[in-house]
Protein backbone atom coordinates (compact mmCIF):
# COMPACT_ATOMS: atom_id res chain seq x y z
CA UNK A 1 0.00 0.00 0.00
CA UNK A 2 0.93 3.66 -0.03
CA UNK A 3 3.51 4.97 2.37
CA UNK A 4 3.33 8.07 4.54
CA UNK A 5 2.24 11.01 2.43
CA UNK A 6 3.06 14.64 3.19
CA UNK A 7 1.84 17.80 1.53
CA UNK A 8 2.89 20.17 0.23
CA UNK A 9 6.31 18.88 -0.73
CA UNK A 10 7.64 22.42 -0.85
CA UNK A 11 6.35 25.59 0.76
CA UNK A 12 7.77 29.09 0.46
CA UNK A 13 6.21 31.66 2.72
CA UNK A 14 6.88 35.17 3.90
CA UNK A 15 8.01 35.86 7.41
CA UNK A 16 5.02 36.41 9.68
CA UNK A 17 2.58 34.27 7.72
CA UNK A 18 0.97 31.07 9.07
CA UNK A 19 1.54 27.69 7.40
CA UNK A 20 -0.13 24.30 7.65
CA UNK A 21 1.67 21.07 6.87
CA UNK A 22 -0.27 17.88 6.34
CA UNK A 23 0.58 14.24 6.99
CA UNK A 24 -1.34 11.15 5.89
CA UNK A 25 0.03 8.15 7.78
CA UNK A 26 -0.04 4.56 6.61
CA UNK A 27 -3.52 3.16 7.09
CA UNK A 28 -3.88 1.42 10.43
CA UNK A 29 -0.83 3.04 12.00
CA UNK A 30 -1.80 4.31 15.42
CA UNK A 31 1.34 6.28 16.23
CA UNK A 32 2.33 9.42 14.35
CA UNK A 33 5.43 11.55 14.79
CA UNK A 34 6.62 14.95 13.58
CA UNK A 35 10.32 15.75 13.26
CA UNK A 36 12.26 18.70 11.91
CA UNK A 37 15.42 18.15 9.86
CA UNK A 38 17.87 21.01 9.57
CA UNK A 39 21.35 21.09 8.06
CA UNK A 40 23.85 20.01 10.68
CA UNK A 41 21.16 19.47 13.31
CA UNK A 42 19.95 16.01 12.45
CA UNK A 43 16.37 15.09 13.26
CA UNK A 44 14.74 17.12 15.99
CA UNK A 45 11.66 15.57 17.64
CA UNK A 46 8.62 17.82 17.73
CA UNK A 47 5.54 15.86 18.82
CA UNK A 48 4.13 12.36 18.88
CA UNK A 49 0.51 11.17 18.70
CA UNK A 50 -1.01 7.94 19.89
CA UNK A 51 -4.42 7.92 18.26
CA UNK A 52 -5.70 11.48 18.50
CA UNK A 53 -3.92 12.41 21.70
CA UNK A 54 -0.39 13.73 22.06
CA UNK A 55 1.37 12.14 25.04
CA UNK A 56 4.61 13.93 24.23
CA UNK A 57 4.73 17.41 22.73
CA UNK A 58 7.95 18.33 24.47
CA UNK A 59 9.80 19.08 21.24
CA UNK A 60 7.60 21.90 19.97
CA UNK A 61 10.02 24.87 19.90
CA UNK A 62 7.52 27.56 20.89
CA UNK A 63 3.82 28.28 21.26
CA UNK A 64 3.81 29.28 17.58
CA UNK A 65 3.89 25.57 16.81
CA UNK A 66 0.85 23.34 17.24
CA UNK A 67 -0.36 20.04 15.85
CA UNK A 68 -3.53 18.05 15.81
CA UNK A 69 -4.65 14.67 14.62
CA UNK A 70 -8.22 13.77 13.77
CA UNK A 71 -9.90 10.41 13.32
CA UNK A 72 -6.70 8.67 14.31
CA UNK A 73 -5.41 9.41 10.84
CA UNK A 74 -4.45 12.70 9.22
CA UNK A 75 -2.32 15.16 11.16
CA UNK A 76 -1.70 18.85 10.62
CA UNK A 77 1.29 20.79 11.92
CA UNK A 78 0.63 24.52 12.09
CA UNK A 79 3.29 27.18 12.44
CA UNK A 80 1.99 30.66 13.20
CA UNK A 81 3.83 33.88 12.47
CA UNK A 82 6.66 32.04 10.74
CA UNK A 83 10.25 33.13 11.32
CA UNK A 84 13.31 32.53 9.16
CA UNK A 85 14.68 30.05 11.69
CA UNK A 86 11.62 27.86 11.02
CA UNK A 87 13.06 27.02 7.59
CA UNK A 88 13.73 23.28 7.53
CA UNK A 89 12.40 19.99 6.24
CA UNK A 90 9.46 18.80 8.33
CA UNK A 91 9.19 15.03 8.43
CA UNK A 92 6.23 12.95 9.45
CA UNK A 93 6.45 9.29 10.41
CA UNK A 94 3.99 6.65 11.51
CA UNK A 95 4.26 3.26 13.13
CA UNK A 96 1.89 0.35 13.50
CA UNK A 97 2.17 0.37 17.27
CA UNK A 98 4.35 1.74 19.95
CA UNK A 99 6.78 -0.17 22.03
CA UNK A 100 9.43 -2.71 21.47
CA UNK A 101 10.81 -2.86 17.98
CA UNK A 102 8.14 -0.84 16.18
CA UNK A 103 9.97 0.96 13.37
CA UNK A 104 8.99 4.36 12.06
CA UNK A 105 7.97 4.79 8.44
CA UNK A 106 8.82 8.26 7.16
CA UNK A 107 7.26 10.48 4.55
CA UNK A 108 9.26 12.49 2.02
CA UNK A 109 8.90 15.63 4.08
CA UNK A 110 7.79 19.20 3.47
CA UNK A 111 10.60 21.65 2.74
CA UNK A 112 9.63 24.95 4.32
CA UNK A 113 11.41 28.14 3.32
CA UNK A 114 10.60 31.34 5.15
CA UNK A 115 11.75 34.47 3.28
CA UNK B 1 17.86 13.28 29.03
CA UNK B 2 18.62 10.65 26.45
CA UNK B 3 21.21 11.63 23.91
CA UNK B 4 22.69 10.01 20.81
CA UNK B 5 26.12 11.05 19.59
CA UNK B 6 27.51 10.35 16.16
CA UNK B 7 31.00 11.81 16.31
CA UNK B 8 31.69 11.81 12.58
CA UNK B 9 29.75 14.21 10.37
CA UNK B 10 31.51 12.89 7.27
CA UNK B 11 33.15 9.54 6.54
CA UNK B 12 34.84 8.63 3.30
CA UNK B 13 36.14 5.17 2.35
CA UNK B 14 37.11 3.32 -0.80
CA UNK B 15 35.00 0.56 -2.30
CA UNK B 16 35.86 -2.78 -0.75
CA UNK B 17 37.24 -1.26 2.44
CA UNK B 18 35.68 -1.92 5.84
CA UNK B 19 33.50 0.80 7.27
CA UNK B 20 32.40 1.58 10.81
CA UNK B 21 29.96 4.35 11.69
CA UNK B 22 30.12 5.22 15.35
CA UNK B 23 27.17 5.75 17.65
CA UNK B 24 27.24 6.37 21.38
CA UNK B 25 24.25 6.96 23.59
CA UNK B 26 23.53 8.24 27.06
CA UNK B 27 20.95 6.20 28.95
CA UNK B 28 21.37 4.11 32.05
CA UNK B 29 18.86 1.40 31.26
CA UNK B 30 18.29 -0.96 28.32
CA UNK B 31 17.35 1.12 25.30
CA UNK B 32 16.06 0.16 21.92
CA UNK B 33 18.52 1.15 19.24
CA UNK B 34 18.06 1.62 15.52
CA UNK B 35 20.00 2.65 12.45
CA UNK B 36 18.13 4.61 9.78
CA UNK B 37 19.49 5.44 6.33
CA UNK B 38 18.62 8.13 3.81
CA UNK B 39 19.87 7.60 0.26
CA UNK B 40 20.04 10.55 -2.09
CA UNK B 41 16.56 11.83 -2.99
CA UNK B 42 14.86 9.06 -1.01
CA UNK B 43 12.98 9.03 2.24
CA UNK B 44 14.50 8.06 5.54
CA UNK B 45 14.14 4.33 6.11
CA UNK B 46 14.96 1.76 8.73
CA UNK B 47 18.19 -0.12 8.15
CA UNK B 48 18.33 -2.33 11.20
CA UNK B 49 17.38 -2.56 14.87
CA UNK B 50 19.34 -4.16 17.65
CA UNK B 51 16.42 -6.25 18.89
CA UNK B 52 16.38 -8.23 15.65
CA UNK B 53 20.12 -8.94 15.64
CA UNK B 54 19.91 -8.98 11.87
CA UNK B 55 22.26 -8.20 9.02
CA UNK B 56 20.83 -5.94 6.35
CA UNK B 57 22.72 -5.18 3.12
CA UNK B 58 25.81 -6.59 4.80
CA UNK B 59 25.59 -4.17 7.74
CA UNK B 60 25.59 -5.30 11.35
CA UNK B 61 25.48 -3.44 14.63
CA UNK B 62 26.10 -4.75 18.12
CA UNK B 63 24.81 -3.13 21.27
CA UNK B 64 27.62 -2.72 23.80
CA UNK B 65 26.02 -1.68 27.06
CA UNK B 66 29.37 -1.33 28.82
CA UNK B 67 30.55 1.24 26.29
CA UNK B 68 27.02 2.52 25.58
CA UNK B 69 27.69 2.12 21.88
CA UNK B 70 25.87 0.77 18.84
CA UNK B 71 28.39 1.09 16.02
CA UNK B 72 27.36 0.14 12.48
CA UNK B 73 29.81 -2.02 10.55
CA UNK B 74 30.26 -3.49 7.12
CA UNK B 75 33.32 -5.49 6.09
CA UNK B 76 33.36 -4.44 2.42
CA UNK B 77 31.77 -1.12 1.50
CA UNK B 78 29.98 -0.67 -1.83
CA UNK B 79 29.39 2.54 -3.77
CA UNK B 80 25.64 2.15 -3.28
CA UNK B 81 26.17 2.40 0.48
CA UNK B 82 26.83 6.12 0.08
CA UNK B 83 24.10 7.80 2.11
CA UNK B 84 23.28 9.63 5.32
CA UNK B 85 23.12 7.33 8.33
CA UNK B 86 21.30 8.13 11.58
CA UNK B 87 21.50 6.27 14.85
CA UNK B 88 18.37 6.45 17.01
CA UNK B 89 17.33 5.48 20.52
CA UNK B 90 14.03 4.80 22.22
CA UNK B 91 13.70 4.28 25.95
CA UNK B 92 11.23 1.55 26.97
CA UNK B 93 8.51 2.63 29.33
CA UNK B 94 8.96 6.29 28.57
CA UNK B 95 7.83 8.46 25.70
CA UNK B 96 7.64 6.55 22.46
CA UNK B 97 9.68 9.13 20.60
CA UNK B 98 12.91 8.19 18.87
CA UNK B 99 15.89 10.37 19.69
CA UNK B 100 18.20 10.70 16.71
CA UNK B 101 21.85 11.54 16.37
CA UNK B 102 22.93 14.26 13.97
CA UNK B 103 23.90 11.75 11.33
CA UNK B 104 27.00 10.66 9.44
CA UNK B 105 27.34 11.15 5.72
CA UNK B 106 29.10 8.14 4.25
CA UNK B 107 30.77 8.40 0.87
CA UNK B 108 32.14 5.27 -0.75
CA UNK B 109 34.60 6.15 -3.49
CA UNK B 110 35.25 3.90 -6.52
Interface residues (C-beta under 8 A of the other chain):
Chain A: X3 X4 X31 X33 X35 X40 X41 X42 X43 X45 X48 X50 X55 X56 X58 X59 X91 X93 X98 X99 X100 X101 X103 X104 X105 X106 X107 X108 X109
Chain B: X9 X32 X34 X36 X43 X44 X45 X46 X49 X51 X52 X86 X88 X92 X95 X96 X97 X98 X99 X100 X101 X102 X103
